[in-house]
Amino acid sequence: MFGYDLDIVQRGGVPKSAKKLRGLPNVVELVEPFDTDTYRAVYVANIEGKVYVLHCFKKKSKQGTKTPNSDIKLIRERLKTAIEDSEE
């Protein structure tokens, strides 16, 4: 399902499962339940007309819907790299 949703993003749309990731401007996450687990794909769109997938992971947090800090840190690092890449 992430592939289909990312295709929608590349075509300028917003998938139904998309929601803004709190604390990171312009970063969006897709949420996909499967079996008894939940998976996330985090992306940023419109950096020089590109879509960057920053992280995909199985949600393991024991804190409800909160994204674990280790995943947030990785997303921040990859966002920084995406921005630097677009400036080259």
mmCIF file of the C-alpha atoms, coordinates in Angstrom:
data_MODEL
# 
_entry.id   MODEL 
# 
loop_
_atom_site.group_PDB 
_atom_site.id 
_atom_site.type_symbol 
_atom_site.label_atom_id 
_atom_site.label_alt_id 
_atom_site.label_comp_id 
_atom_site.label_asym_id 
_atom_site.label_entity_id 
_atom_site.label_seq_id 
_atom_site.pdbx_PDB_ins_code 
_atom_site.Cartn_x 
_atom_site.Cartn_y 
_atom_site.Cartn_z 
_atom_site.occupancy 
_atom_site.B_iso_or_equiv 
_atom_site.pdbx_formal_charge 
_atom_site.auth_seq_id 
_atom_site.auth_comp_id 
_atom_site.auth_asym_id 
_atom_site.auth_atom_id 
_atom_site.pdbx_PDB_model_num 
ATOM 1  C CA . MET A 1 1  ? 0.000  0.000  0.000  1.00 0.00 ? 1  MET A CA 1 
ATOM 2  C CA . PHE A 1 2  ? 2.894  2.418  0.642  1.00 0.00 ? 2  PHE A CA 1 
ATOM 3  C CA . GLY A 1 3  ? 3.915  2.168  -3.016 1.00 0.00 ? 3  GLY A CA 1 
ATOM 4  C CA . TYR A 1 4  ? 0.427  3.161  -4.145 1.00 0.00 ? 4  TYR A CA 1 
ATOM 5  C CA . ASP A 1 5  ? 0.287  6.024  -1.641 1.00 0.00 ? 5  ASP A CA 1 
ATOM 6  C CA . LEU A 1 6  ? 3.720  7.322  -2.658 1.00 0.00 ? 6  LEU A CA 1 
ATOM 7  C CA . ASP A 1 7  ? 2.606  7.254  -6.288 1.00 0.00 ? 7  ASP A CA 1 
ATOM 8  C CA . ILE A 1 8  ? -0.286 9.521  -5.291 1.00 0.00 ? 8  ILE A CA 1 
ATOM 9  C CA . VAL A 1 9  ? 2.223  11.871 -3.595 1.00 0.00 ? 9  VAL A CA 1 
ATOM 10 C CA . GLN A 1 10 ? 4.457  11.941 -6.678 1.00 0.00 ? 10 GLN A CA 1 
ATOM 11 C CA . ARG A 1 11 ? 1.451  12.947 -8.764 1.00 0.00 ? 11 ARG A CA 1 
ATOM 12 C CA . GLY A 1 12 ? 0.723  15.849 -6.398 1.00 0.00 ? 12 GLY A CA 1 
ATOM 13 C CA . GLY A 1 13 ? -2.040 14.229 -4.348 1.00 0.00 ? 13 GLY A CA 1 
ATOM 14 C CA . VAL A 1 14 ? -2.483 13.445 -0.677 1.00 0.00 ? 14 VAL A CA 1 
ATOM 15 C CA . PRO A 1 15 ? -3.178 9.819  0.300  1.00 0.00 ? 15 PRO A CA 1 
ATOM 16 C CA . LYS A 1 16 ? -5.957 9.046  2.772  1.00 0.00 ? 16 LYS A CA 1 
ATOM 17 C CA . SER A 1 17 ? -3.481 7.547  5.258  1.00 0.00 ? 17 SER A CA 1 
ATOM 18 C CA . ALA A 1 18 ? -1.214 10.639 5.276  1.00 0.00 ? 18 ALA A CA 1 
ATOM 19 C CA . LYS A 1 19 ? -0.816 12.734 8.395  1.00 0.00 ? 19 LYS A CA 1 
ATOM 20 C CA . LYS A 1 20 ? 1.699  15.395 9.380  1.00 0.00 ? 20 LYS A CA 1 
ATOM 21 C CA . LEU A 1 21 ? 4.471  14.211 11.645 1.00 0.00 ? 21 LEU A CA 1 
ATOM 22 C CA . ARG A 1 22 ? 4.373  16.428 14.711 1.00 0.00 ? 22 ARG A CA 1 
ATOM 23 C CA . GLY A 1 23 ? 7.438  18.582 15.277 1.00 0.00 ? 23 GLY A CA 1 
ATOM 24 C CA . LEU A 1 24 ? 8.868  18.300 11.765 1.00 0.00 ? 24 LEU A CA 1 
ATOM 25 C CA . PRO A 1 25 ? 7.615  20.811 9.186  1.00 0.00 ? 25 PRO A CA 1 
ATOM 26 C CA . ASN A 1 26 ? 6.553  19.382 5.811  1.00 0.00 ? 26 ASN A CA 1 
ATOM 27 C CA . VAL A 1 27 ? 7.233  15.815 6.963  1.00 0.00 ? 27 VAL A CA 1 
ATOM 28 C CA . VAL A 1 28 ? 4.356  13.394 6.505  1.00 0.00 ? 28 VAL A CA 1 
ATOM 29 C CA . GLU A 1 29 ? 3.830  9.832  7.627  1.00 0.00 ? 29 GLU A CA 1 
ATOM 30 C CA . LEU A 1 30 ? 1.764  7.101  6.090  1.00 0.00 ? 30 LEU A CA 1 
ATOM 31 C CA . VAL A 1 31 ? 0.287  4.577  8.498  1.00 0.00 ? 31 VAL A CA 1 
ATOM 32 C CA . GLU A 1 32 ? -0.558 1.048  7.411  1.00 0.00 ? 32 GLU A CA 1 
ATOM 33 C CA . PRO A 1 33 ? -1.957 -1.616 9.736  1.00 0.00 ? 33 PRO A CA 1 
ATOM 34 C CA . PHE A 1 34 ? -1.085 -5.200 8.839  1.00 0.00 ? 34 PHE A CA 1 
ATOM 35 C CA . ASP A 1 35 ? -2.025 -8.284 10.815 1.00 0.00 ? 35 ASP A CA 1 
ATOM 36 C CA . THR A 1 36 ? -1.510 -7.181 14.444 1.00 0.00 ? 36 THR A CA 1 
ATOM 37 C CA . ASP A 1 37 ? 1.218  -4.617 13.678 1.00 0.00 ? 37 ASP A CA 1 
ATOM 38 C CA . THR A 1 38 ? 1.389  -1.067 12.368 1.00 0.00 ? 38 THR A CA 1 
ATOM 39 C CA . TYR A 1 39 ? 3.924  0.114  9.809  1.00 0.00 ? 39 TYR A CA 1 
ATOM 40 C CA . ARG A 1 40 ? 4.969  3.670  9.005  1.00 0.00 ? 40 ARG A CA 1 
ATOM 41 C CA . ALA A 1 41 ? 6.571  5.310  6.002  1.00 0.00 ? 41 ALA A CA 1 
ATOM 42 C CA . VAL A 1 42 ? 7.809  8.861  6.550  1.00 0.00 ? 42 VAL A CA 1 
ATOM 43 C CA . TYR A 1 43 ? 8.450  11.191 3.638  1.00 0.00 ? 43 TYR A CA 1 
ATOM 44 C CA . VAL A 1 44 ? 8.952  14.807 2.713  1.00 0.00 ? 44 VAL A CA 1 
ATOM 45 C CA . ALA A 1 45 ? 7.604  16.164 -0.568 1.00 0.00 ? 45 ALA A CA 1 
ATOM 46 C CA . ASN A 1 46 ? 8.348  19.212 -2.667 1.00 0.00 ? 46 ASN A CA 1 
ATOM 47 C CA . ILE A 1 47 ? 12.031 19.670 -2.031 1.00 0.00 ? 47 ILE A CA 1 
ATOM 48 C CA . GLU A 1 48 ? 12.938 20.887 -5.498 1.00 0.00 ? 48 GLU A CA 1 
ATOM 49 C CA . GLY A 1 49 ? 9.965  18.915 -6.848 1.00 0.00 ? 49 GLY A CA 1 
ATOM 50 C CA . LYS A 1 50 ? 11.152 15.611 -5.364 1.00 0.00 ? 50 LYS A CA 1 
ATOM 51 C CA . VAL A 1 51 ? 9.685  13.198 -2.836 1.00 0.00 ? 51 VAL A CA 1 
ATOM 52 C CA . TYR A 1 52 ? 12.183 11.831 -0.320 1.00 0.00 ? 52 TYR A CA 1 
ATOM 53 C CA . VAL A 1 53 ? 11.252 8.741  1.687  1.00 0.00 ? 53 VAL A CA 1 
ATOM 54 C CA . LEU A 1 54 ? 13.062 9.322  4.962  1.00 0.00 ? 54 LEU A CA 1 
ATOM 55 C CA . HIS A 1 55 ? 12.244 6.173  6.935  1.00 0.00 ? 55 HIS A CA 1 
ATOM 56 C CA . CYS A 1 56 ? 10.038 3.065  6.898  1.00 0.00 ? 56 CYS A CA 1 
ATOM 57 C CA . PHE A 1 57 ? 9.561  1.046  10.050 1.00 0.00 ? 57 PHE A CA 1 
ATOM 58 C CA . LYS A 1 58 ? 7.361  -1.181 12.140 1.00 0.00 ? 58 LYS A CA 1 
ATOM 59 C CA . LYS A 1 59 ? 5.980  0.804  15.050 1.00 0.00 ? 59 LYS A CA 1 
ATOM 60 C CA . LYS A 1 60 ? 7.174  -0.683 18.324 1.00 0.00 ? 60 LYS A CA 1 
ATOM 61 C CA . SER A 1 61 ? 6.508  2.113  20.803 1.00 0.00 ? 61 SER A CA 1 
ATOM 62 C CA . LYS A 1 62 ? 4.768  1.195  24.027 1.00 0.00 ? 62 LYS A CA 1 
ATOM 63 C CA . GLN A 1 63 ? 3.603  4.817  24.313 1.00 0.00 ? 63 GLN A CA 1 
ATOM 64 C CA . GLY A 1 64 ? 0.428  4.680  22.215 1.00 0.00 ? 64 GLY A CA 1 
ATOM 65 C CA . THR A 1 65 ? 0.743  6.440  18.880 1.00 0.00 ? 65 THR A CA 1 
ATOM 66 C CA . LYS A 1 66 ? 3.966  8.304  19.729 1.00 0.00 ? 66 LYS A CA 1 
ATOM 67 C CA . THR A 1 67 ? 6.858  7.712  17.339 1.00 0.00 ? 67 THR A CA 1 
ATOM 68 C CA . PRO A 1 68 ? 9.928  6.475  19.246 1.00 0.00 ? 68 PRO A CA 1 
ATOM 69 C CA . ASN A 1 69 ? 12.710 9.039  19.760 1.00 0.00 ? 69 ASN A CA 1 
ATOM 70 C CA . SER A 1 70 ? 15.277 6.855  17.988 1.00 0.00 ? 70 SER A CA 1 
ATOM 71 C CA . ASP A 1 71 ? 13.121 6.907  14.851 1.00 0.00 ? 71 ASP A CA 1 
ATOM 72 C CA . ILE A 1 72 ? 12.575 10.690 15.128 1.00 0.00 ? 72 ILE A CA 1 
ATOM 73 C CA . LYS A 1 73 ? 16.332 11.212 15.395 1.00 0.00 ? 73 LYS A CA 1 
ATOM 74 C CA . LEU A 1 74 ? 16.933 9.127  12.271 1.00 0.00 ? 74 LEU A CA 1 
ATOM 75 C CA . ILE A 1 75 ? 14.191 10.984 10.388 1.00 0.00 ? 75 ILE A CA 1 
ATOM 76 C CA . ARG A 1 76 ? 15.741 14.356 11.354 1.00 0.00 ? 76 ARG A CA 1 
ATOM 77 C CA . GLU A 1 77 ? 19.174 13.220 10.113 1.00 0.00 ? 77 GLU A CA 1 
ATOM 78 C CA . ARG A 1 78 ? 17.754 11.980 6.826  1.00 0.00 ? 78 ARG A CA 1 
ATOM 79 C CA . LEU A 1 79 ? 15.713 15.163 6.361  1.00 0.00 ? 79 LEU A CA 1 
ATOM 80 C CA . LYS A 1 80 ? 18.892 17.202 6.765  1.00 0.00 ? 80 LYS A CA 1 
ATOM 81 C CA . THR A 1 81 ? 20.605 15.011 4.148  1.00 0.00 ? 81 THR A CA 1 
ATOM 82 C CA . ALA A 1 82 ? 17.628 15.378 1.764  1.00 0.00 ? 82 ALA A CA 1 
ATOM 83 C CA . ILE A 1 83 ? 17.759 19.160 2.061  1.00 0.00 ? 83 ILE A CA 1 
ATOM 84 C CA . GLU A 1 84 ? 21.525 19.167 1.457  1.00 0.00 ? 84 GLU A CA 1 
ATOM 85 C CA . ASP A 1 85 ? 21.050 16.851 -1.547 1.00 0.00 ? 85 ASP A CA 1 
ATOM 86 C CA . SER A 1 86 ? 18.489 19.185 -3.083 1.00 0.00 ? 86 SER A CA 1 
ATOM 87 C CA . GLU A 1 87 ? 20.851 22.157 -2.765 1.00 0.00 ? 87 GLU A CA 1 
ATOM 88 C CA . GLU A 1 88 ? 23.588 20.515 -4.826 1.00 0.00 ? 88 GLU A CA 1 
# 
